[in-house]
Amino acid sequence: AVLTLRGRSLGLGVRKASSIAKQLPAFSSLTPDVLRKGVEESITKLQHAYEDTMKRDPDTWEELMGPMTVAGDELDQAWSLVSHLDHVRSTPEIRNLHEELQPKVVALATEIAQSQTLARCTKRMLERSELSGTQRRIAEQRLLQAELSGALLSEEARKEFGQLKLRESQLSTKFSNNVLDATKQFSMLITDPTRMDGIPPATRAMCASLARQAGHSDASSEQGPWLVTLDDPCVSGVLPTATDRALREELYRAHVTKASSGPLDNTAVLGEILHLRRSMAALLGLPSYAHVALRTKMAAEPANVWDMIEGLHAKSFTAAQRDVTDVEAFAREGGLEGPLRPWDVAFWSEKLRERRFGLSQEALRLYFPLDRVLEGMFQLTERVLGVSIERVEDGVDTWHPDVQFFSVRDSSDGRELAGFYLDPFARPGEKQGGAWMAEMRSRALEAGGKLRRPVAFLTCNQSPPDATTGTPSLMLPREVETVLHEFGHGLQHMLTTVDFADASGIRGVEWDAVELPSQFMENWFYHRPVARSLSCHASSGAPLDDDAFDKLSRMRTFQSGLATLRQLNFGAVDMTLHERTPAGMTAEQLGAWALEQQRKLQDRFTVLAPLPEDRFLCSFRHIFAGGYAAGYYSYKWAERMSADAFAAFEEAGLDDQDAVRRVGQRFRDTVLAKGGSEPALEVFRAFRGRDVDDAALLRHCGLE
């Protein structure tokens, strides 16, 4: 945890122990049998609590919500361990355990959500009982969820709905596993050093390490051999830098066709998922699954989502065309023969970025070792939010040696508020790609008035350090943004002050508002003092200088038209698939239909024609295995809010510490503290004093 760069030691704050750490599970002892026992015992307790509650036919908060909430929380925590390990340590034993237990967990959750007796009791409680605002919102959300789970349907229809829901959850897991296995299945062993020309030292070292893990014990960064895979750090390290066009093409084609053929083909899997979702919507009497999903979101109706997509499309398409024209002209100047192809875009874009700004992404990477990024991020958190963060050194047993645990404390009095695990590095073959925040446990006031403090899992997939050369984990600017992003999610989970688990942290927050804190944190990267605090050059130890920061800041809007259009494309595909799913098709036919919609929308939402065989939908975990079904638009919806929230700090003066602290306290007391206890728009108004204004988003994207 201490990094030495040219004789200079960087140390994160370290605490020997914490009271929260003492309550954490010992992951080394969490065998499949132990995990199974924990989940099955929790299922039994919740089943009994549910049956006892229904026998009493209660209509007060204490009688209706009390015992079931306690038992439900216990199951949430037990299942979160299985689910988390399935994502970060996906051994055959853990995967089989997840597949064994998932139907039991989903069946009980569906039974409770569909209970007409529970819905009737909840409605009577709302009419008769004295409830706080938070209690009333939880109860109202429970009623809405009951309706959307089929509680108002006939017994036969409820049973059918439950079967559809169970099958959907199983297929989502299969979809995710297929993507992981397809990623693991592909690799290229490179033995010719000339094929690695242009690829930066950090990526070469990572590929050599992968080769050593595959049995090539003499692999080195300089001499090879090198193993190129579909893991995120490898793809993002090779495509923008490799001068070997054939290497880029082979990697790109494998990337966009991942999990789309052979035994791991997700085409029929996603087709059946779409069929199941359409069938559930039909049982509920709604026109489409998009209408179901949006009942719990700020956007409310598909028309409002399309209005946002079309509005941003109008502002970004011309800029995206200009971005591609600029790249193509520059590539021609650089010697490109024939048409610009998809595997050329990242490469020539990076070359153009270097020409335009005089600084490459790889040169910037040297400024951002992980430990310094964490140190600067924690300093920012203390300065803006009044929260201190320290690594806990003793008493924490994790699932991998790279994982660290941190304690979160209030700076004013030292109270321990929360904790989080950080699992930063890619582990090919056992860890899902991407980055995410997940709950281990939420904040709640337990029986006897004891406060249970929240704990989060923060997971990323960046390049690990190279033990053979002593090179630390060095981060690209976008990886720094990713850490800030996931930490923002974590802050909302950890700094909540709501004492009811169902509304604390991100729980109960409309899905299209949940990205507000995460995207808000990304904005701080482009404030000069923060960027300097996040940086420390791997050779000189110097922070980012003014010239480099100015270039980094200008790079922020480089190809912003293309970047915006890409997000809109994902959102448009997602909404189309879930709003317009046709009836009467087999899973295979629906999968083919979905891919056809992908191609049709690309005519409007891409400038450079994708490959005919591009099947990115087959690895689009967000909407088929990640909770973003009919919700991918949420990134742009929430970005409007996050940009406007950051504008409050800009207006107060980013260099005025007292003003930043005042606005930061207001942000902590509203957006981060209130969780789902109030509607997201009301929380935003409490912070900003008005509704959302899009001006800051367009300014940050360079699309005014």
N, C-alpha and C positions, 0 to 999 in steps of 0.2 A: 504493500500500500504506500510505500515511499519510493518515489522515482528520483533518480539522480541523473541530471543532464549536465555534462561538462562540469562536474564538481559542484553543481548547485542542487540542493536537496529540496524537493517539493513534498510537503507533508500535509495530508488532510487531518482535520481535527480528529483525535482518537479518544474514545472513552472506553475504559476497561470493561464496563458492564452497564446494563440498563434493566429497569424493572420489566419493561416489555419483553426484552430478550429472554428473560427467565421463563416467560410463558410460551415461548416458541417451541414447535416440535423439533425433535432431533431427526433430521431427514435421513440420516444414515440408518436409522432403525425403522423407517417406514417401508417395510416389506409389503408386497402385495397382500399377504394375509392380514397384516396390521391395518392397512388401508381398507381392505374389504370389511373387516370387523367394524371399523369406525363408521363407515357409510351404512352398513346394514343395521347396526344398533341405532343410528340416528334416524333411519327410515322407520324403524319400529316405534321409536319414541314419538315421532311426528304423527304416525298413523294413530297411535293411542290418544295423543292430545287432540287430534282432529275428531275422532269418534266420541271422546268424552265431551268435547265442546258442543258437538251437534246434539247430543242427548239432552243437554241442559237448555238448549234453545235461547241463548243469552242475547241481551241487547245493550250491554254496557261495555265500555272499552276494556276494562280490567278482565271481565269474564270472557269476552269474545276474542280479544287479541292477545291477551297475556300468555297463557300456556302454549298456544300455537306459535307465537312469535319466538319464544325461547327455544322450542323444539325445532322450528324452521331454521333459526340461526345456527343451531348445532349441525344440522344437515348441510347447510350452506358451507360451513367451514370444513366439514369432512370431505364434501364433494370437491371443494376448491383445491384441495391437496391432490386429489386424483387427476383432476382436469389440468392443473398446472404441470404436474410431472409428465402427463401425456404430451404436453407441448414442449417441454424443455429437456426431457430425458425419456424419449419415446422408445423404450426397450420393448421387445415382444411381450414381456410379462405385463408391463404397465398398459400397453395398448390393449391386450386381451382383457385386463381387469376393467378398463374403461368401457369396453364394448359389453362386458358382462353386467356392469352395474348401471350403465346409462338407462336401459329400459325401465329399471325399477325406480330410479330417481324421476324420470320423466312421467311415468305412470302415476306416481303419487302426486306430483306437482299438478298434473292435469286433473286428477280426481278432485283435488282441493279447489283448484281454480274453477272447475265446472259445477261445484256444489250449489244447488239451488237453495238449500237450507242456509248455507253460509251467506249467500247473496241476500237472502231475505232478512237474515239477522243483521247484516251490515246496513242494509237500507233502513231497518227499524231503528238501529242505533243512531244513524244520521238524523232521523226525524225526532228522536226522543231524548238523546243524551246531550249533556253539556260537554262539548269537545273543544280542544284548542284548535288553532288554525292548522297546525301541523297534523294533528290527529284527523281532522276533517278532510284534509287533502289526501292523506293515506287511505282513508276509507273510501273516498270518491274514486281514487285510482284503482282500488281493489274492485269496486263495482264495475268500472269500465273494463278492467282486465277480465273479470268474470264473464262479462258480455262477450268480449272478443275471444274467450276460451270456449264459448258454446254453452254457458250456464243457462241461457234462456231457451235452449233448444229442447226438443223432445228427447226422451231417454235413448231412443235408437240413434238419433242424430248426434247426441252427445258422445255415445260410444264410438260412432264412426269418426267424429272429430278427434277423439283421443287417439284412435289408431293412426289417423293421418299425421298427428303431431309427433307420435312416437317414431313413425317411419321417417319423417322429415329429419328428426334429430339424429337418427342412425345414419342417414344418407349424408348429412352434413359432416359427420365424423369421417365417413368413408371418403368424401370429397377431399377433406384436409389430409388424410393419410395418403391418398393417392398422389397429392401434390408433393408431400414430403418424400415419398418413395420414388417418384419420378425425378425429383431433384437429385436424390442420392444415386439413381441409376445411371445418370449421364456423367461422363468425364472424358477429357482429352489429355493424354500424356504427351507432353511436348519435350522432345529430346534435342531438337535443333535450336540452338541459342538465337539464331537470326529470326525465328518466328516470335520471339519475345521482345523484339526491338520496340522501343517506345514505352513499354510497360514499366511503370515506376518501381523503384526498389521495394516499397512496402508490399505491393501486390505480388511481385516476384518472390519475395520472402514467404508470403502466405501460400502461394502455389507450391513452392518447394517444401514447405511444412506439410501441406496436404499430400505431396508425393511421398514424404517420409512416413506419414501415417498409413499410406497404402502399401508400404513394404520396400520403398526405394530408400534404404537407409543412408546412402551417400548423397542424396539430393541437397543441393545448395542454391542459394539465391542467385549466385553468379554463374554456376555451371549447369544447374539443373540436375535431373529432369524436373519438370514442373507439371503439376496436375491442375488443369483448368476445369472448374465445375460450374453448376448452375446456382450455387449459393450466392446470396446477395452481394457480399463484398467482392466476390470474384467477378461477377457480371459487371458490376459498377466500376471495377478497377481495370478491366480489360477492354470493354467496348469503347470507351472514350480515348484510349491511349495506344492500343496495339496498331502498329503500322502495317502488319500483315492483314490485308483485307480479307483473305480467305479464312483466317482464324476468326475474325470478327463475324463473318457471314455464318460460319458453322455454329458459333456460340449463340448468335442472335436467333437463328432459325430454331435451335433447340429450346431457347428461352420462350419464344412465342408459341411454340407447339407443345409445351410441357403438359404432361398428363392428358394428352389428346389422342393417344393411340395405344393399341395393345391391351394387356390386362389392366393397365392403370388409366385407361381412357375415361375421362369424366363427362363425356358428351351425354350419354344416357343418364348418368347420375344427376347432372344439373337439369336435364329434361324432366326427370321424375320429381325432383324438388319443386320445379315450377308447377308441375301438374298438382302436386300435393297442396301447394299454397293456393292455387286457384280453387281447388276443391274445398279447402277450408273457408275461403272467402264466400264461395257459393252457398255453403251451409249457413253462414252468418247472414246471408241475404245482401251482401255487398257486391258491387260490380267487379272488383278485382282485389288482389292481395295488396296492391298499393293503397287502396282505400282503407284496408284493415290496418296496415302499418302506420298510416298517417293520422289515424284517430288519436294516437298518443304523442304526436309531434306538434311543434309550433306551426309548421306549414299547413297542417290540417287536411288539405286536399291536393290531389295531383296537379290541378290547374295552377296552384300557387308555386309549386316546384317548377313547372314548365315556364312560368312567367320569369322566375329568377334565371333559369338556364338560358332562355332566349334573350333576356336582357343583357346578360354577360357575354353571350355569344356575339351579339351585335357589336359589343365594345372590344372583343378580343380577336375576332376572325381576321380582320384586315392586318392587325399587328402580327398575327401568326403567319399570314401569307408573306409579310415582309421579312419575318425571321427566317423562313425557309428560303426565300429568294436570296437573302444575304449569305446564308450558308452555302447555297449552290454556287453562287458567283465566286465565293472565296475558295470553294473546293476546285472549281475550274482553274482558278488562278494558281492553285497548289498542284495542279497536274492531274486532277480526276478525269478519267476518260469514261465516256458513257454516262448514263443517267445516275443521279444521286439515288442511292438505295437506302432502305431503312437502317442497315448496319453501318452506313456511312455518317448518319446524322450526328450521333454522339461524338464520333471522332473529329469530324470537321467543325462541329460546334465548339469543341474544346480548343481546337487550334485557333478558331476565330476569336474565342474569348481571350486566349493568350495574346493574340495580335492586338485586339482592341484595348485590353486593359494592362498588358505587359506583365501579367502574373497568371500562373496556371493554378488549377485546383490542387495539383500535387505539391506545388510549392507552398500553398497555403496549409496543406495537411501537416507540414513540418512544424507549424506553430501550435498545433492542438493535440498534445498528448492527453490521454483520458484523465489522468489524475489532476492536471491543471484545469481542464474543463470542469471537472466536478468541483474543485476548490473555488473557481470563479463563480460557478452556478450557485453554490451555497452562500458565497459572499453576497451575491445579488439578492438571494432570498432573504437574508438577514437585513440587508439595507432597505428593501422595499416592503417586506411583510413582517419584519420583526421576529423572524424564526431562525434559530440556529440548528445546524445539522452536523453530527459527528459520527464517524465510523465506530461501531462497537467491535472491540477486539476479542473479548472473551465470551465464552458461553453460548456461541451461535454455531449450530451444526447445520451446514447447508447441503444442497444436492450436488454441488460441484465446487472444486477448489477456487474457481474464478469468482464465485459469488460472494458478495459482501453485504453486510447488514448495517443500516444507519439509523440512528436515533434522532427524532425531530423534537425540538424543545422551543418553548416560548422564550425569547431573548430577555424579556422583562423580568421574569422570576425563575427561569430554569425548569419550569414544569415540563415533564415529558408528555408530549401530545400524541405521538404516533411513531411508527417505524416503517422501514421499507427494505426489501431485498433488492439488490441490483445485480442482474445477470447480463453483462454487457457484450460478450463475444459470441460469434458464430461457432457452432459445433456441427459440422456437416454430418448428416445421417441420423442425428437423434433430436435435433432442435428445430422447431418450425421457423421458417424465415419471417422477416418483418420485425416490427417493434410494437410493444403493447404495454399497457398497465392493466393489472388484474387485481381484484380484491383477494386478500387472504382472509381478512375479517373486517367488518365495518364497526364504526362507533355505535355504541348503544348503552343505555342505562339499564343495568341488569338488576335482578332481584336483590332486594336489600339496599338499593341505591348505589351499588358499585358501578363505576364507569369502566366500560370496556373500550380500550383505545384502539384505533384502526391500524391495520398493517397492510401494506401493498406489496405486490410483485411488480418490479419494473424490468422489462426485458428488451434487449436490443440485439443486433446481429452485426456488430462491426468487426473489423480485422483485429485479431488477437495480437499480443506482443510476440516477438520472435526471440525465443530463449537462446537460440544459437548465436545470435549477434548482440543480444542485450537491447534490441530496439523496442521501445515501448509501443503500446497501441496508439497509433497516430490517426487522427480523425479528419476526414474531409469536412468542409463547411456544412454540407447537407447532413452529415452524421452528427455534427454539433447541434444543428437544428432539431434533429430527431431526439437527442437526449433531452434537450430543453422541452420539446413537445411532450414526451412521455412523463417527464417530471411535472409538467403542468397538470396532466391528468392526476398524477399522484398527489399533488397539493390539494386539489379539490376533494379527493378521497380522505386525505389525512387532516386537513385543517377545518373540516366541518365542525359545527357546534351543535348540530341536531342530535338529540339523544334517542331518537327512534330509528332503529336500523333500516326500516323501509323508506326513510327519507333522508338518510345521512349520506354525505359524500356525493357520489354520482347517482345514487339510487333515487329514482323518481324524477330525475332531471330529463326533460324532453331530449330525445336522442339528437335532434338537430341543434341543440344548444350545448351538448356535452363537450364539443371540441373548442369551446370558447377559452377556457383556461390554458389548454395545451397550445393553441395557436397564438394566444396572447404572449406566452413565454418566448416563443420564437422571435418576436419582434425585438427583444432586448439584445439579441446578437448583433443588431445593426446600430447600437449605441456605442460610440467610441470607447468610453471608459470600461464598459462591460466586455466588449470584444478584447480589449487589452488584458483584462483580468482573467479571461478564459484562455489566454495564450502564453506560450513559453517555447521559443524555438528549440527544436531538438538538438541543434548543434551549438548555438550561441547562448541559449538561455534567455534571449531578449524577448520581450512581449511584441505584439504586432505593432509596427511603427505606423506613423500617420499616413505615409504614402500607401502602404499595404492596406490599411483600413479603408482609405478612400477608394481604392480599387475594389476591395471586397464589397463595400457599400454600393458602388455603381453596378457591380455584378448582380446585385439583388434583382434588378429588373431586366437582366439579360434574358432574352427570349421569354419574357413574361407572357406574351401572347400565346406562344406554343404551350407553355406550362398551364395557363388558364384553360385553353381549349382542351388539353388532355384531361383535366379534371371534369370539365363539362361533358366530355365524351363518355367517361365512366358513369357519370350521373345520369346521362340521357339513356345509355344502354340499360342501366339498372331499372330506371322508371319504365322504360318501354317493355322490358321483359315482364315486369310485375303488374303493369297496368293493362297490358294488351295480350296476355297469355291466351291463346286460342284453346277451345275445347275439342274433344274428340281425337286427340293425337296420342300415339304411344310415346313412351319416354324417349326412344330413339328419334322419333319425328319431332318431338318438342326440342330436343337438343339441337337437331339440325335447323329448326326454325330459329332458335336463339342465336345460332351462329350466323344465320342469314340476316337477322336484325342487326347484329354487330357490324356486318359488312355494309348494310344500307346506311346506318348512322355514321359510319366512317366517311361517307361521301360528304356529309355536312360538317363533321366535327374533326376531321383531319385534313391537313393540307397536302402532305406527301402520302400517296396511296400506300396502304399497308400491303404486305404479302397476301396473295390469295389464300394461302394456307395458315395465316395468322389465326390462332384459336386461343387468344388470351383468356377468354371466358372459362376455359377448362382449368385455369389456375387462379381464378378470381375469388380468392377465399373470403374477401370482405363480404360479398353478398350471398355466397353459398355456404359459408361456414364461419362467418364472423360477426353476425348480428347487424349487418348494414343492409339487409334486404329492403328494397324500396327506401333506402336511407343514405345511399352514398352521397347524394346531393348535400348531406349535412355538413361536409367539410367546407363547402363554399357558403352555405347558409350561416354557419357559425363563424366563418372567417370575416363576414361583414361585422359581426358583433365583436370579435376579438380585435380587429383593426380599430374599431370605434372606441373600444375600451382602452387600448393603448394610446389613442389620441388624447384621452383625458390626462395622461401623464405628460404627453408632449405639450399640451396646452398649459399645464402647471409649470413646466420647465424641467427637462430631464436632468439638468445639472444643479437644480435647486434641491438639496438633500431634504430640507424640511418639507418642501411641497411634495416631493416624491413619497416621503414617508406618510404624509397625511392622506394622499390619494391611495397609496398602497394599503393603509389601514382600512380605508373605505372599501377597497376591492376585497380585502380579506374578510371584512365583516358582512359583505353581501354575496358576491359571486362564489367565494370559496367557503364561506361559513354556512350559508342557508341550504345548500344541497338541493334536494327536491321538495323542501317544505313549502315552497311557494312556486307559482308558475315562473318559468324562466324569463319571460318578458317583464314580469313585475320585479324580479331580482335585478335584471339589467337596468330597469328604470330607477331602482333604488340606488344603484351605483352611479349611473350616468345622468340621472335627472330628466331624461327624455327617451324617446324611442330611438331605434337604430338609424344611423345616417351612413350611407354607402360611400361618402366622399373619401374617408380615410382608406378604405379598401382599394379604391381605384388609384389613389395617390401612392400607396405602398406597392402596388403592382405596376406602376408606371402607365396606367391606362386612363388617365384623366381625360 
